[in-house]
Amino acid sequence: MTTLVIGANGQIGKQFCALAKEAGTPIKAMIRNEEQATWFQERGIRTVVGDLEGEMEHAFEGCDQVVFTAGSGPHTGPDKTLLIDLFGAIRAADIASQKGLSRYIMVSAMRAEKPLEAPEKMRPYMAAKFAADAHLRHSDVSHVIVKPGRLTDEAPTLKFASSVDEAGDNQISRANVAYALLRVVQTPGLVNRDITLLDGKRPDDALL
């Protein structure tokens, strides 16, 4: 089962790809241009050039499921949030459905369903995630929506929580998110679920 990784060149995407390669889990990393290929080629990870704002249908060929961990990034405006986090995610879900992929694994955000409660600068991003998640839930493709809290660059602990009350905080390391994604990818029977992810004390199998 080959997994297409959209957003492979991002911080979570790279960590996920490295973990998947080490685990022997087949992946294909979608990158925006050939200049991004070196990091993946050095690790023996297969790549395909595709564009969330352009042509990408070909990238899905030969894949059984998709991980969407792309993001417009904190330094772009609402225009890129609309094109990447909203429309790009929706287009990818539609292509996955048309091509009969088994699952679409979305990296969303905790509390994306309440965008007006987010800090003002984050509201367009949260609204985009909310709408993309809703579209995915109503599509024909099975889904898993992973909803991490505030992202950090701390080392992985491989321990998780599913609520702020349990965790005592609202954060999770990108490394832990990447590991959780790998576990989701490796659990094909996990479908049509939302999973909130925070750093905590439970093993990953308690959340899946």
C-alpha positions as CSV (number, residue, x, y, z in Angstrom):
1,M,0.0,0.0,0.0
2,T,1.7,3.2,-1.2
3,T,0.9,6.5,0.5
4,L,1.1,9.8,-1.3
5,V,2.5,12.4,1.0
6,I,1.3,15.9,0.1
7,G,3.3,18.5,1.9
8,A,6.3,16.2,2.1
9,N,8.8,19.0,2.1
10,G,7.2,20.6,5.2
11,Q,8.5,20.2,8.8
12,I,6.1,17.4,9.7
13,G,6.2,16.0,6.2
14,K,9.9,15.4,6.2
15,Q,9.9,13.8,9.6
16,F,7.0,11.5,8.5
17,C,8.8,10.5,5.3
18,A,12.0,9.7,7.2
19,L,10.1,7.5,9.7
20,A,8.2,5.8,6.9
21,K,11.3,5.0,5.0
22,E,13.0,3.6,8.1
23,A,9.9,1.5,8.8
24,G,9.8,0.1,5.3
25,T,6.3,1.7,4.7
26,P,6.0,2.6,0.9
27,I,5.5,6.3,0.3
28,K,5.7,8.7,-2.6
29,A,6.6,12.3,-1.6
30,M,4.9,15.1,-3.6
31,I,7.2,18.1,-4.0
32,R,6.6,21.4,-5.7
33,N,9.8,21.4,-7.9
34,E,12.9,19.4,-8.6
35,E,15.0,21.7,-6.3
36,Q,13.3,20.1,-3.4
37,A,14.2,16.5,-4.5
38,T,17.7,16.3,-3.1
39,W,16.8,15.7,0.5
40,F,14.5,12.8,-0.4
41,Q,16.8,11.3,-3.0
42,E,19.6,11.1,-0.4
43,R,17.3,9.0,1.7
44,G,16.1,6.8,-1.1
45,I,12.5,8.3,-1.0
46,R,10.6,8.3,-4.2
47,T,9.3,11.8,-5.3
48,V,6.9,13.2,-7.7
49,V,6.5,16.9,-8.7
50,G,3.0,18.2,-8.2
51,D,1.4,21.5,-7.4
52,L,-1.6,22.1,-5.1
53,E,-2.2,25.3,-7.1
54,G,-1.8,23.5,-10.5
55,E,-1.4,20.0,-11.9
56,M,-1.3,17.2,-9.4
57,E,-3.6,14.4,-10.5
58,H,-0.7,12.4,-11.9
59,A,0.9,12.2,-8.5
60,F,-1.9,10.0,-7.2
61,E,-1.2,7.3,-9.8
62,G,-0.1,4.0,-8.1
63,C,-1.1,5.2,-4.6
64,D,-3.6,3.6,-2.3
65,Q,-4.0,6.4,0.3
66,V,-2.9,10.0,0.8
67,V,-1.5,12.0,3.8
68,F,-2.2,15.7,3.5
69,T,0.2,17.6,5.7
70,A,0.6,20.7,3.5
71,G,0.2,24.2,4.8
72,S,0.5,27.7,3.5
73,G,2.8,28.6,6.4
74,P,2.8,31.4,8.9
75,H,4.4,34.0,6.7
76,T,1.8,34.0,3.9
77,G,-1.5,35.9,3.7
78,P,-5.1,34.7,3.6
79,D,-4.9,34.3,-0.1
80,K,-2.4,31.4,0.2
81,T,-4.5,30.0,3.1
82,L,-7.5,29.8,0.8
83,L,-5.5,28.2,-2.1
84,I,-3.5,25.7,-0.1
85,D,-5.2,24.9,3.2
86,L,-8.7,25.1,1.8
87,F,-8.9,24.6,-2.0
88,G,-5.8,22.5,-2.3
89,A,-7.0,20.1,0.4
90,I,-10.5,19.9,-1.2
91,R,-9.0,19.3,-4.6
92,A,-6.8,16.5,-3.2
93,A,-9.9,14.9,-1.5
94,D,-11.8,15.0,-4.8
95,I,-9.0,13.4,-6.7
96,A,-8.6,10.7,-4.1
97,S,-12.3,10.0,-4.3
98,Q,-12.3,9.9,-8.2
99,K,-9.3,7.6,-8.2
100,G,-10.8,5.2,-5.6
101,L,-8.1,5.6,-3.0
102,S,-8.8,3.8,0.2
103,R,-8.2,6.7,2.7
104,Y,-7.4,10.3,3.0
105,I,-5.5,11.2,6.2
106,M,-5.8,14.9,6.9
107,V,-3.6,16.9,9.2
108,S,-6.0,19.5,10.5
109,A,-5.9,21.4,13.8
110,M,-7.4,21.1,17.2
111,R,-10.5,23.2,17.6
112,A,-10.6,23.9,13.9
113,E,-14.4,23.7,14.2
114,K,-14.3,26.9,16.3
115,P,-12.3,29.3,14.2
116,L,-13.7,32.5,15.8
117,E,-12.3,31.4,19.1
118,A,-8.7,31.3,17.7
119,P,-6.3,34.2,17.9
120,E,-7.3,36.7,15.2
121,K,-4.3,36.0,12.9
122,M,-5.1,32.3,13.0
123,R,-8.8,32.6,12.2
124,P,-8.5,32.3,8.3
125,Y,-6.3,29.2,8.8
126,M,-8.8,27.6,11.2
127,A,-11.7,28.5,9.0
128,A,-10.0,26.9,6.0
129,K,-9.3,23.7,8.0
130,F,-12.9,23.6,9.2
131,A,-14.2,23.8,5.7
132,A,-11.7,21.3,4.2
133,D,-12.5,18.9,7.0
134,A,-16.2,19.2,6.4
135,H,-15.7,18.6,2.7
136,L,-13.7,15.5,3.4
137,R,-16.2,14.0,5.8
138,H,-18.9,14.3,3.1
139,S,-16.7,12.9,0.3
140,D,-16.8,9.3,-0.9
141,V,-13.3,8.5,0.4
142,S,-12.7,7.1,3.9
143,H,-10.8,9.5,6.1
144,V,-8.9,10.1,9.3
145,I,-8.6,13.7,10.5
146,V,-5.6,14.2,12.8
147,K,-6.0,17.3,14.9
148,P,-2.8,18.4,16.6
149,G,-2.6,21.2,19.1
150,R,0.0,24.0,19.1
151,L,3.1,22.6,17.4
152,T,6.6,22.7,18.9
153,D,10.0,21.5,17.9
154,E,10.6,19.4,21.0
155,A,12.1,15.9,20.8
156,P,9.6,13.0,20.3
157,T,8.3,11.3,23.4
158,L,5.9,8.9,21.6
159,K,3.4,9.5,24.3
160,F,0.1,11.2,23.7
161,A,-3.1,12.7,25.1
162,S,-6.4,13.5,23.5
163,S,-7.6,16.5,25.5
164,V,-6.2,19.6,27.2
165,D,-7.6,18.4,30.5
166,E,-5.6,15.1,30.2
167,A,-2.5,16.7,28.8
168,G,-2.4,19.8,31.0
169,D,-1.4,21.9,28.0
170,N,-2.4,22.4,24.3
171,Q,0.9,21.5,22.6
172,I,2.5,18.6,20.7
173,S,5.8,18.2,19.0
174,R,6.0,17.9,15.3
175,A,8.0,14.8,15.8
176,N,5.2,13.2,17.8
177,V,2.7,14.2,15.1
178,A,4.9,12.6,12.4
179,Y,5.1,9.4,14.5
180,A,1.3,9.3,15.0
181,L,0.8,9.7,11.3
182,L,3.0,6.7,10.6
183,R,0.9,4.7,13.0
184,V,-2.3,5.8,11.3
185,V,-0.9,4.9,7.9
186,Q,0.1,1.5,9.2
187,T,-3.4,0.9,10.6
188,P,-5.6,0.5,7.5
189,G,-8.7,-0.5,9.4
190,L,-8.8,3.0,11.1
191,V,-11.4,5.0,9.1
192,N,-13.8,7.8,9.5
193,R,-12.3,9.1,12.7
194,D,-11.1,12.4,14.2
195,I,-8.1,12.1,16.4
196,T,-7.0,15.0,18.7
197,L,-3.3,14.8,19.4
198,L,-1.4,16.4,22.3
199,D,1.8,15.5,24.1
200,G,0.8,13.3,27.0
201,K,1.5,10.0,28.8
202,R,-0.4,7.4,26.8
203,P,1.1,5.1,24.1
204,D,-0.1,5.7,20.6
205,D,-2.3,2.6,20.4
206,A,-4.5,4.1,23.1
207,L,-5.5,6.8,20.7
208,L,-6.0,4.8,17.5
